[in-house]
């Protein structure tokens, strides 16, 4: 894809003990003396995607990635104990200190935008810029849209399949939580695949079989569904509307919001409300795009955003992984 930079090889990786029995897997790529950026993956529960290194000029950026608690190669896999949004914010601070980073750019899409906002509103002095895609703030109406019938108006057949594992009248988040903790692995696996395939079916503007196959993979689905249900049943441990309410704390931090006009996972109203509440932010509403990073225009807008924040690289001291 012309919109992406060539792959930046991983030049360092390792495990970071963040306490509570959790160890997170971390990577570095790009220029060790470049502008620091931390990539926050979606989900929760998906893990590092190699393509995300390609949003950044590898000569200009020091690219930092990590698998959030329970995700990817972090351990324990799909572990829910001591695993909340605020644990992830603390993990980011520990990683920043470990890498001797004074301030870094935050780059995240979907759930990654949630984590970016929570971190930036808690530690604004540590953030140079934010680049967010498919903005998600875990308000009740956002959860209701995706998991309680809103998006069903656009995807009725897929919604029927999503409800199939549940007893009639059961709240989907509560029902899936019970199924994903069943002692019967077959029950857990069927529920995880149904949950994940619903996400895969709604993510792109036009159907893409690659997404459905990825989300139907049992190994991926079990972690993805378990963590997502864990977080969303608890509203990500946020007060209702907190991330938009506290957006004034981002004043003075440049930010670009890249949002698909027809995003059926995270509808544009959320990005618009955040933009209105965040002084100095820029909203890029991409016509002809949905939620997927590969939808038309999204990759170009993300690259334009990261390129706009490049700086001249100077040699300096840094601590690696």
C-alpha positions as CSV (number, residue, x, y, z in Angstrom):
1,X,0.0,0.0,0.0
2,X,1.5,3.3,-1.1
3,X,0.1,5.1,2.0
4,X,2.3,3.0,4.3
5,X,6.0,3.3,5.0
6,X,8.2,0.3,4.3
7,X,8.2,-2.1,7.3
8,X,10.5,-0.8,10.1
9,X,12.3,-3.9,11.5
10,X,11.9,-4.6,15.2
11,X,15.3,-3.8,16.6
12,X,14.6,-4.6,20.3
13,X,11.9,-6.5,22.1
14,X,11.4,-8.0,25.6
15,X,9.1,-8.5,28.5
16,X,8.4,-5.8,31.1
17,X,7.2,-6.9,34.6
18,X,4.4,-4.5,35.5
19,X,3.4,-6.2,38.8
20,X,0.3,-7.9,39.8
21,X,1.6,-11.1,38.1
22,X,1.5,-9.5,34.7
23,X,4.3,-9.2,32.2
24,X,3.8,-7.1,29.0
25,X,5.5,-7.8,25.7
26,X,7.2,-4.7,24.2
27,X,8.9,-3.8,20.9
28,X,11.0,-0.9,19.5
29,X,11.5,0.0,15.8
30,X,12.7,2.9,13.8
31,X,15.3,5.4,14.8
32,X,16.5,5.1,18.5
33,X,17.1,8.9,18.5
34,X,13.8,9.7,16.7
35,X,10.6,11.3,18.0
36,X,9.0,8.8,20.4
37,X,5.6,7.5,19.6
38,X,3.7,4.7,21.4
39,X,1.2,2.6,19.5
40,X,-1.9,1.5,21.4
41,X,-3.7,-1.4,19.9
42,X,-7.4,-2.0,19.8
43,X,-9.7,-4.6,21.2
44,X,-9.2,-4.8,24.1
45,X,-7.4,-8.0,23.5
46,X,-6.1,-7.9,20.0
47,X,-2.3,-7.3,20.5
48,X,0.5,-5.7,18.4
49,X,-0.1,-5.7,14.6
50,X,3.0,-5.5,12.5
51,X,1.3,-3.1,10.1
52,X,1.1,-0.4,12.7
53,X,4.9,0.2,12.5
54,X,4.3,1.3,8.9
55,X,2.3,4.5,9.8
56,X,5.6,6.2,10.8
57,X,8.7,7.4,8.9
58,X,11.3,5.0,10.4
59,X,14.0,7.6,10.0
60,X,12.1,10.2,12.0
61,X,10.3,8.2,14.7
62,X,11.3,5.9,17.6
63,X,8.3,3.5,17.4
64,X,7.3,1.8,20.7
65,X,4.6,-0.9,20.8
66,X,3.4,-3.2,23.5
67,X,0.8,-5.9,24.1
68,X,-1.6,-4.7,26.8
69,X,-2.3,-6.9,29.8
70,X,-3.6,-10.3,28.8
71,X,-3.2,-9.6,25.1
72,X,-0.8,-10.9,22.4
73,X,2.4,-12.2,23.9
74,X,1.8,-10.6,27.3
75,X,1.3,-13.0,30.2
76,X,-0.9,-14.4,31.6
77,X,-2.8,-14.6,28.4
78,X,-6.4,-13.4,28.7
79,X,-5.7,-12.8,32.4
80,X,-8.5,-10.7,33.9
81,X,-7.2,-10.2,37.5
82,X,-5.8,-6.7,38.1
83,X,-6.6,-5.8,34.5
84,X,-8.4,-2.5,34.2
85,X,-8.0,0.7,32.1
86,X,-6.1,2.3,35.0
87,X,-3.7,-0.6,35.2
88,X,-2.9,0.0,31.5
89,X,-2.4,3.7,32.1
90,X,0.1,2.8,34.9
91,X,1.8,0.3,32.7
92,X,2.4,3.0,30.1
93,X,4.0,5.2,32.7
94,X,6.3,2.4,33.8
95,X,7.2,1.7,30.1
96,X,7.9,5.4,29.5
97,X,10.2,5.6,32.5
98,X,11.9,2.4,31.6
99,X,12.7,3.8,28.1
100,X,13.8,7.2,29.4
101,X,11.1,9.0,27.3
102,X,10.3,12.5,28.5
103,X,7.2,13.0,26.2
104,X,5.7,10.8,23.5
105,X,3.1,10.9,20.8
106,X,0.1,8.6,21.4
107,X,-1.2,6.7,18.4
108,X,-4.3,4.5,18.7
109,X,-7.5,3.4,17.0
110,X,-10.8,2.3,18.5
111,X,-10.1,0.9,22.0
112,X,-6.5,2.3,21.5
113,X,-8.1,5.8,21.3
114,X,-9.8,5.1,24.6
115,X,-6.5,4.2,26.3
116,X,-4.8,7.2,24.7
117,X,-7.4,9.6,26.0
118,X,-7.3,8.1,29.5
119,X,-3.5,8.3,29.6
120,X,-3.4,11.8,28.1
121,X,-6.0,13.2,30.5
122,X,-4.1,11.7,33.4
123,X,-0.6,12.7,32.3
124,X,-0.9,15.6,29.8
125,X,2.6,16.8,30.6
126,X,3.9,13.5,29.1
127,X,2.1,13.8,25.8
128,X,3.5,15.6,22.7
129,X,0.6,14.9,20.3
130,X,-2.3,12.4,19.8
131,X,-3.3,10.7,16.5
132,X,-6.6,8.8,17.1
133,X,-8.7,6.8,14.7
134,X,-12.3,5.6,15.2
135,X,-12.8,7.4,18.5
136,X,-14.4,5.3,21.3
137,X,-15.0,6.6,24.8
138,X,-17.0,3.6,26.3
139,X,-20.1,5.7,27.1
140,X,-23.3,3.7,27.7
141,X,-24.8,4.8,24.4
142,X,-21.7,3.7,22.5
143,X,-21.9,0.2,24.1
144,X,-25.7,0.1,23.4
145,X,-25.1,0.9,19.8
146,X,-22.8,-2.0,19.2
147,X,-23.9,-4.6,21.7
148,X,-27.6,-3.8,22.4
149,X,-29.1,-3.5,19.0
150,X,-28.2,-0.2,17.4
151,X,-25.9,-1.5,14.7
152,X,-28.4,-4.4,14.2
153,X,-30.3,-2.0,12.0
154,X,-27.4,-2.1,9.6
155,X,-26.4,-5.7,10.0
156,X,-29.6,-7.7,10.8
157,X,-28.3,-11.2,9.7
158,X,-25.1,-10.7,11.6
159,X,-26.9,-9.5,14.7
160,X,-29.0,-12.7,14.6
161,X,-25.9,-14.8,14.6
162,X,-24.5,-12.7,17.5
163,X,-27.6,-13.4,19.6
164,X,-27.7,-17.1,18.7
165,X,-25.6,-18.4,21.6
166,X,-27.7,-16.4,24.2
167,X,-30.9,-17.2,25.9
168,X,-33.8,-15.0,24.8
169,X,-34.0,-11.7,26.7
170,X,-30.6,-11.9,28.2
171,X,-28.5,-8.7,28.1
172,X,-25.7,-9.5,25.6
173,X,-22.8,-8.3,27.8
174,X,-24.0,-10.3,30.8
175,X,-24.9,-13.3,28.7
176,X,-21.5,-13.5,27.0
177,X,-19.7,-13.0,30.2
178,X,-21.4,-16.1,31.6
179,X,-20.7,-18.2,28.4
180,X,-17.0,-17.1,28.3
181,X,-16.6,-18.4,31.8
182,X,-18.3,-21.7,31.2
183,X,-16.3,-24.8,32.4
184,X,-17.1,-26.3,28.9
185,X,-14.4,-25.2,26.4
186,X,-16.7,-25.9,23.5
187,X,-19.2,-23.4,25.0
188,X,-16.5,-20.8,25.6
189,X,-15.2,-21.2,22.1
190,X,-18.5,-21.0,20.4
191,X,-19.4,-17.8,22.3
192,X,-16.0,-16.2,21.7
193,X,-16.2,-16.8,17.9
194,X,-19.8,-15.4,17.8
195,X,-18.7,-12.3,19.7
196,X,-15.6,-11.8,17.6
197,X,-17.2,-12.5,14.2
198,X,-19.8,-9.8,15.0
199,X,-17.0,-7.3,15.3
200,X,-15.4,-8.6,12.1
201,X,-18.6,-8.2,10.2
202,X,-19.2,-4.6,11.2
203,X,-15.6,-3.2,11.0
204,X,-15.2,-2.5,7.3
205,X,-17.4,-0.3,5.0
206,X,-17.7,-3.2,2.6
207,X,-17.5,-6.9,3.7
208,X,-14.0,-8.2,3.8
209,X,-13.6,-12.0,4.3
210,X,-10.1,-11.5,5.7
211,X,-11.6,-9.8,8.8
212,X,-14.2,-12.6,9.3
213,X,-11.5,-15.3,9.0
214,X,-9.2,-13.5,11.5
215,X,-12.0,-13.0,14.0
216,X,-13.2,-16.6,13.6
217,X,-9.9,-18.0,14.6
218,X,-10.5,-19.7,18.0
219,X,-7.1,-18.8,19.5
220,X,-7.6,-15.1,18.7
221,X,-11.3,-15.0,19.5
222,X,-11.0,-16.5,23.0
223,X,-8.6,-13.8,24.2
224,X,-10.3,-11.0,22.2
225,X,-13.8,-11.8,23.5
226,X,-12.8,-12.5,27.1
227,X,-11.0,-9.2,27.5
228,X,-13.6,-7.1,25.6
229,X,-16.5,-8.4,27.6
230,X,-14.5,-7.9,30.9
231,X,-13.8,-4.3,30.0
232,X,-17.2,-3.3,28.6
233,X,-19.3,-4.9,31.3
234,X,-17.5,-2.5,33.7
235,X,-17.6,0.5,31.4
236,X,-13.8,0.4,31.3
237,X,-13.9,1.7,34.9
238,X,-14.7,5.1,33.7
239,X,-17.4,7.5,35.0
240,X,-20.1,8.0,32.4
241,X,-18.8,10.5,29.8
242,X,-15.5,11.0,31.6
243,X,-13.2,11.1,28.6
244,X,-15.2,13.8,26.8
245,X,-16.0,15.7,30.1
246,X,-12.3,15.9,30.9
247,X,-11.1,16.7,27.3
248,X,-10.2,20.3,28.4
249,X,-7.2,18.8,30.1
250,X,-5.8,18.2,26.6
251,X,-5.7,21.9,25.8
252,X,-2.4,22.8,24.3
253,X,-1.7,19.2,23.0
254,X,-2.1,19.0,19.2
255,X,-4.4,16.2,18.1
256,X,-5.8,14.7,14.9
257,X,-9.0,12.6,14.9
258,X,-9.3,10.4,11.8
259,X,-12.9,9.2,11.6
260,X,-14.7,7.2,8.9
261,X,-18.0,8.9,7.9
262,X,-19.8,5.5,7.9
263,X,-18.1,3.9,10.9
264,X,-20.6,1.4,12.2
265,X,-18.5,0.3,15.2
266,X,-17.7,3.8,16.6
267,X,-20.1,6.2,14.9
268,X,-18.7,9.7,14.1
269,X,-20.8,11.5,16.7
270,X,-18.3,10.6,19.4
271,X,-15.3,11.9,17.5
272,X,-17.3,15.1,16.8
273,X,-18.2,15.6,20.5
274,X,-14.6,15.0,21.5
275,X,-13.4,17.5,18.9
276,X,-15.8,20.1,20.2
277,X,-14.6,19.6,23.8
278,X,-10.8,19.5,23.0
279,X,-9.4,22.9,22.2
280,X,-7.0,22.7,19.3
281,X,-7.9,19.3,17.9
282,X,-8.4,18.6,14.2
283,X,-11.2,16.3,13.0
284,X,-10.6,14.5,9.7
285,X,-14.0,13.0,8.6
286,X,-13.2,10.5,5.8
287,X,-15.9,10.1,3.3
288,X,-16.4,6.6,1.9
289,X,-14.8,4.9,5.0
290,X,-16.0,2.9,7.9
291,X,-14.1,1.7,11.0
292,X,-11.3,-0.4,9.4
293,X,-7.9,1.2,9.1
294,X,-7.7,-0.2,5.6
295,X,-10.9,1.6,4.4
296,X,-10.4,4.1,1.7
297,X,-8.7,7.3,2.8
298,X,-7.9,6.2,6.4
299,X,-4.3,5.2,5.8
300,X,-3.6,8.4,3.9
301,X,-5.0,10.6,6.6
302,X,-3.1,8.8,9.3
303,X,0.2,9.1,7.4
304,X,-0.4,12.8,6.8
305,X,-1.0,13.2,10.6
306,X,2.2,11.4,11.6
307,X,4.2,13.2,8.9
308,X,2.9,16.5,10.1
309,X,4.4,15.8,13.6
310,X,7.9,14.7,12.4
311,X,10.8,16.6,13.7
312,X,14.5,16.9,12.8
313,X,16.3,13.9,14.4
314,X,19.2,14.7,16.7
315,X,21.4,12.2,18.4
316,X,20.7,11.7,22.1
317,X,20.7,9.4,25.0
318,X,18.1,6.8,25.3
319,X,17.4,3.5,27.2
320,X,16.2,0.6,25.1
321,X,14.2,-2.4,26.1
